[in-house]
Amino acid sequence: MERREEQPGAAGAGAASALDFTVENVEKALHQLYYDPNIENKNLAQKWLMQAQVSPQAWHFSWQLLQPDKVPEIQYFGASALHIKISRYWSDIPTDQYESLKAQLFTQITHFASGSKIVLTRLCVALASLALSMMPDAWPCAVADMVRLFQAEDSPVDGQGRCLALLELLTVLPEEFQTSRLPQYRKGLVRASLAVECGAVFPLLEQLLQQPSSPSCVRQKVLKCFSSWVQLEVPLQDCEALIQAAFTALQDSELFDSSVEAIVNAISQPDAQRYVNTLLKLIPLVLGLQEQLRQAVQNGDMETSHGICRIAVALGENHSRALLDQVEHWQSFLALVNMIMFCTGIPGHYPVNETTSSLTLTFWYTLQDDILSFEAEKQAVYQQVYRPVYFQLVDVLLHKAQFPSDEEYGFWSSDEKEQFRIYRVDISDTLMYVYEMLGAELLSNLYDKLGRLLTSSEEPYSWQHTEALLYGFQSIAETIDVNYSDVVPGLIGLIPRISISNVQLADTVMFTIGALSEWLADHPVMINSVLPLVLHALGNPELSVSSVSTLKKICRECKYDLPPYAANIVAVSQDVLMKQIHKTSQCMWLMQALGFLLSALQVEEILKNLHSLISPYIQQLEKLAEEIPNPSNKLAIVHILGLLSNLFTTLDVSHHEDDHEGSELRKLPVPQGPNPVVVVLQQVFQLIQKVLSKWLNDAQVVEAVCAIFEKSVKTLLDDFAPMVPQLCEMLGRMYSTIPQASALDLTRQLVHIFAHEPAHFPPIEALFLLVTSVTLTLFQQGPRDHPDIVDSFMQLLAQALKRKPDLFLCERLDVKAVFQCAVLALKFPEAPTVKASCGFFTELLPRCGEVEPVGKVVQEDGRMLLIAVLEAIGGQASRSLMDCFADILFALNKHCFSLLSMWIKEALQPPGFPSARLSPEQKDTFSQQILRERVNKRRVKEMVKEFTLLCRGLHGTDYTADY
């Protein structure tokens, strides 16, 4: 293979002429694909072979590649090429050649019955595809013919080989049907035809499965074949005998897996619930597996217990409604439910010693939904039967949720610990759901158990048991309103009695307190019994997430009841922040918690606390501002700025959101005088500017500075007003030195909140004009490296048009240049940038009439916009963006109709624009459709989607399914 010119793959796959697709060249390319160490040659060969497979020559070389003297890889390629030709190019085959093609395939399959298995399978798939294309008219009894032909005595192949080849063929037939590209109307015909042909398959499968002389490999294949056929939604009653035989085969360890698969597939088909009598016959068969299940559990045979559990769950989960309807059979269904309960409570710790229990969780949802969907009388009967079952389920789930011993847990891998965590979340969801069925009694039940456990003097309790009960409580309290529960006061009273000896238990105690924070807000007298626990836990790095998130919840929900504890909370928080106990994200949460807490204090109290809280950081920042920039002091600066912005995110002294009745503090009028956040910001403003001057070209630091002001503006709204002039000035300086997206986003925020207020318009207008002129200069230098800046700029322009179109009236604003840059931005490859530019145009076009400079630029340059939009639709932009371009067309049509009707005809005139695939008629139809639709935006979107598919040559192909 040294001589390059002989290698078809390397010979230029793209320019390969039809003559290249010869047997010899295909073999050389296959050799290159399998054995050439050069990856480029392999890729070329693969490309060339894919062309060869679909070429007309494939009909010729495929058969030659199947010759007995070829190696299996070559024969396999020949068989695959045949399958591709039959399945995708069926219409190319003349009708008079159907029979000879069928005969040749039968001959080859008979030949390979004792040859290579992978080649045999491919040939079977090819014949299956042929059968599906010919059924029902051209080959009415395809399946019966296959069975007859392979049972013929005069075949040269031995009986077992023939039998296995026939079973392979019958197995791939339904699979090929599921994946075939048959048109919808044909699919229905063929499905009906196959349903009738079942009659030729099932008796044969039964006979082979029940025949004592059938070797294991044949029975294995029979079960796989049955599995394949039931997915065609065969009536369950027709499968009865085979399902029974499969149950018997479960005793044979070699056939166990295939039997489970076949039974589960048969039971799970959606149509099966219509055959209630058959389902009722299946219950005793499933119950009959209980002894085998117990043995497997006893012997630690996880595969067997898993398989039997799958069968029980498939019957229970898919058909609980149908089986519950059979009231006179309630006892046998209850027995099945109890068997599933055994599977839920299977001994061992998930996922280390068992993996079965998780399969059952969805069953419990389904059963409960079905019981609760009955009319009152029937529901009452079933509630009586199943409430005790669900109480038992809670016990079982809480037992399964228990952690193993510390020693054992220490040996678990991080992956096993993560799987166990997810499993506990699933249990938590199930418990929350079960609450619907059991109601308040469930909480009382958990509380009684916990009380007995914590107050019993007889036996020392394990922390695992306590933790699981609390976990159950927390699961419910997190999502259900427990404010009216009479057991919560008792639970809050019990919590301090828990001796916390372990991280997992401590975490759950924290999360439970967090889940009860809304209840604490209604019962503030109880805050004192749990707050000390939370503040104590803050000092433990191992409890970082749970303690900080719990404190944040308490500060958010109970802030008006916390002033008496504020000094203590601030002191403890400051201490842990200074000791750097927590990771960055928990420090940020802690600052948010303090923001909530301080919001409820008097202004002078807030300022006093802010001073003590922030001073150490300000001193640190002053020191850092003097230092020469380096990576470690950058991290410290970003951290401090992050702490400040998180504090200001939640520090909101206006009482607009919290109109609770009750405490006197809530009724305070909005305090007079400056807002505490503004006071602090004004104090540190110079310092922040100093930091910025050194770090202006570092996006992270600039972003962190902008975040402080953006969070403050969002929280304070009008209260931020005193800062507007100096912030506008700083933003202008920042952006002029080094343009960054975060500065534009903050400018957008200011425009949104303050641009319509006369007092703030001058500084905001000045900033808007400055950033616009800097960005336009950036466009002249080449904006391709800054898609994020262009994105934010487009969003800023759209916001300006929305909130204060007057900004576009200013003589110093070059509206023409802005318009042209936005057209350029439509051609960016980054989807968010294109979306933002489309958003700008959909805000701009409706202003044509009212804002004179806008009307003028649309008149002069609108045609350029239309061409850019048509290019995008023609194939230059991603199909996912078509709705955005449709919005622009709709706006043009609605607000500039006479211009659009003139431009669109001109624009579509040149041949090949916007796509060489379009005929003049198609372009004409499109422009007429668009011009007609001035009311219904959804219709315009549909037209654009249709048109873009035509432009891309995808209309009517499989790809259109993406829409």
Beta strands, then each sheet from edge to edge (+ up, - down):
end
